[in-house]
Amino acid sequence: MMMRAGRRVVMALLGLVALTAGACGSTSTSAGGHTPIKVGFLLPLTGVVAANGLSEEDGFKLGLRDFGSNVDGHPIQVTYADTQNDPNIALTQARRLVESQGVDIVEGPLAANEIAAVSPYLGARGVPTDDLSMCSAQQLDNYPKFGNAFSSGWACNQPAIMGATWAASVKHWKHITIVALDFSFGWLVAGGFAAAFRKEGGVIDRFIWNPITATDFSPYVTQIPSNTEAVYAIESGQTAVRFTQAYAQFGLRGKIPLFGITQLTDYSVLPSESASDVLGLWTSAQYCDGIDTPQNQKFAQEYHQQYGTWPGYYSDAGYTKARLLIAALKKLGGNVSNKKAVAATMRTTPIVSSRGPVRLSGSPAYSPIQNIYICQVEQVGGDLRNVPIKTYLNVPPWGTLSEQQWLAEFRHDSAARPV
């Protein structure tokens, strides 16, 4: 797996060099006489979350293959810029894309801290921007202020809110412990879950916070109260793998039910997790690879054939970005000269993607109204897969909370630990 990732990084960097050279050496029109549509894609291609970035890139490339890389004679030129999961580098790359490459549209950064760094710069310049997720109060301010940006992916506490609703109304749990990443993403997801669970009459027994750099989870799993009814885990990447391992090693598996946010068993980590540790685990998710619809079955099979693995949330996010981009550009006839028109068209174009119907809510959230799934890890044809066991249709960003309650919780929890 590491060797494959290394080769992918080299290929991605070579592709970036080639695209950059092509952009610098080209004229303002393509060979067919039509101006190209220049898209800059900010994502981590190296570093600790490179696998996530590469999955998103793979999904986007597959989407362009399926939906088209040319709109009314205008070729789409994509420059993939490596952010390295570093806000400072992300901002430097955004400036390079806008000021040197002259991109028309930006597919936004992957990480919430990168989005926070880049959002004011792109907003002030009016560059149409599709963020991976909506996870910060800064986005709530910038989206309506500048009118250039939105997220086609998700509001980060949206699946957690529905997970809390499921926990209370279907599982009938009254007491839950939350284990979460100790930074803004973890705070926001944990806060959304807690607010929705308390609204249903539930009690959060304890919040347990771990850093994203944690390698030893024994100090965290040993804090879980023995009488709590279930644990909701907010982990991603290697922390998801280490947490599920520790949960089993300390004898909690089989004693206290475990479920979590999308990334706990997403396909960005599932191949690295042990079947004995994760079979049967639940997640509340905006996407899981086993969604049984024609759109997702086509996407999942194509993705598996192309890349040798099943798609995860990041793959679906890239694929959805491509579908939305092409659908909006077709409405515009490939004309991207009016930035406000491009941003408005992308925001108001509904699509049906691999995860299901996606349409954006209005100001200030500008993030998707979409299906949310309760998924369970099952063995399917020899592979571990995330299979939906319940679907909540057309969920707004605030889920079962009122919009005003959600806005207040979102602003607080994205900046401070919930209690």
PyMOL commands that set and color helices and strands:
alter all, ss='L'
color gray80, all
select helices_A, chain A and resi 2-25+50-67+87-100+112-124+137-146+158-169+184-199+218-221+238-249+262-264+270-272+275-278+294-307+313-331+339-347+403-413
alter helices_A, ss='H'
color red, helices_A
select strands_A, chain A and resi 37-43+70-71+74-82+105-107+129-131+149-151+175-181+203-210+230-234+258-261+282-285+351-353+356-360+368-380+383-395
alter strands_A, ss='S'
color yellow, strands_A
deselect
rebuild
show_as cartoon
